[in-house]
Amino acid sequence: MTKPVVSSLFRYIETLQGDQPWGRFLDAGTGVKSLQWISTLTTDAWTAITAAPGMVRDIRTAGRIDMRRQDRILLGNWADEGLLAGEAFDTVLVDYLVGAIEGFSPYWQDRVFHRLRPHVAGRLYLIGLEPYVPFDAETEAGKVIVEIGRLRDACLLLAGDRPYREFPADWVIRHLQQAGFRLIDVRQFPIRYRERFVDGQLDMCLRRLPRFPSEPLAASMRAEVERLREHAHDVLQRENGLPHGSDYVIAAEPIN
Ligand SMILES: C[S@@+](CC[C@H](N)C(=O)[O-])C[C@H]1O[C@@H](n2cnc3c(N)ncnc32)[C@H](O)[C@@H]1O
């Protein structure tokens, strides 16, 4: 099996974990990248949760995910009180889950850490993205990223989909504490966006155009998407990537 490229965020979590065993591992908002990483760890067993049937299919066809007899992928929603009732895990990963909740149980973000709390026997690691769409940027690269984010979310809304809603680290820390966790570590990781991000986001816009309420609106959005793509690629080449905003990693433990 070829080894996946592990992100610096996952590597940082490995550093925080040190010699502690991973034990029973819960991936509370699963996806291909987190499971490819978890597959490289020495766990007793892992359970991966997603609310999206499409994600289950993606995981099953992705490759580089080593699934043993004791490992599970479960389709379920944390808003359902019965999900994993009575089960606790030594390590719980909350990887970009909070931002995605808007798509599956909107306006429920304030409940998620209370809901996860009984399932965390040892350590919780959370990865999140500082919100950038609602804030103006100072740099040229930042302005491009913000413009892409706004265009993408506008396309999703016009097609009748719900965009992700990211939350800042200080919101997450406050809500973890309210849910009975104590903080172990917080670290920000600046992001440098690449061509793959630019094209991925803009292509996502294009795929939504057939569901726009009118053809003229779709046609002018298509032109705007391609204008922005050209501009973004120019800046990308000049600046060797588009530095803007940050991801964060938070480690926390339940207070007993
Ligand atoms: C952005 S993806 C996570 C990325 C993933 N960890 C990776 O490495 O690719 C968000 C995940 O959280 C799940 N999710 C969002 N809201 C949920 C909810 N209310 N209950 C269960 N899963 C949820 C989504 O279905 C998806 O699997």
The ligand as a MOL file (V3000), in Angstrom:
LIG
                    3D

  0  0  0     0  0            999 V3000
M  V30 BEGIN CTAB
M  V30 COUNTS 27 29 0 0 0
M  V30 BEGIN ATOM
M  V30 1 C -15.5240 18.3990 5.5990 0
M  V30 2 S -15.9010 16.7240 5.8840 0 CHG=1
M  V30 3 C -14.5760 16.1810 6.8790 0
M  V30 4 C -13.2770 16.0370 6.1630 0
M  V30 5 C -12.6270 14.7330 6.4630 0
M  V30 6 N -12.2430 14.5760 7.8470 0
M  V30 7 C -11.4660 14.4650 5.5300 0
M  V30 8 O -10.4040 14.1800 5.9680 0
M  V30 9 O -11.6700 14.5190 4.3150 0 CHG=-1
M  V30 10 C -17.1650 16.8090 7.0970 0
M  V30 11 C -17.7030 15.4550 7.5430 0
M  V30 12 O -18.5530 15.6700 8.6630 0
M  V30 13 C -19.7770 14.9920 8.4180 0
M  V30 14 N -20.8560 15.6710 9.1450 0
M  V30 15 C -21.2490 16.9530 9.0750 0
M  V30 16 N -22.2890 17.1940 9.8810 0
M  V30 17 C -22.5690 16.0050 10.4890 0
M  V30 18 C -23.5390 15.5800 11.4330 0
M  V30 19 N -24.4470 16.4300 11.9130 0
M  V30 20 N -23.5220 14.2930 11.8530 0
M  V30 21 C -22.5810 13.4140 11.3660 0
M  V30 22 N -21.6420 13.7600 10.4750 0
M  V30 23 C -21.6310 15.0360 10.0280 0
M  V30 24 C -19.9500 15.0490 6.9190 0
M  V30 25 O -20.8950 14.1250 6.4720 0
M  V30 26 C -18.5230 14.7550 6.4730 0
M  V30 27 O -18.2940 13.3650 6.5160 0
M  V30 END ATOM
M  V30 BEGIN BOND
M  V30 1 1 1 2
M  V30 2 1 2 3
M  V30 3 1 2 10
M  V30 4 1 3 4
M  V30 5 1 4 5
M  V30 6 1 5 6
M  V30 7 1 5 7
M  V30 8 2 7 8
M  V30 9 1 7 9
M  V30 10 1 10 11
M  V30 11 1 11 12
M  V30 12 1 11 26
M  V30 13 1 12 13
M  V30 14 1 13 14
M  V30 15 1 13 24
M  V30 16 1 14 15
M  V30 17 1 14 23
M  V30 18 2 15 16
M  V30 19 1 16 17
M  V30 20 1 17 18
M  V30 21 2 17 23
M  V30 22 1 18 19
M  V30 23 2 18 20
M  V30 24 1 20 21
M  V30 25 2 21 22
M  V30 26 1 22 23
M  V30 27 1 24 25
M  V30 28 1 24 26
M  V30 29 1 26 27
M  V30 END BOND
M  V30 END CTAB
M  END
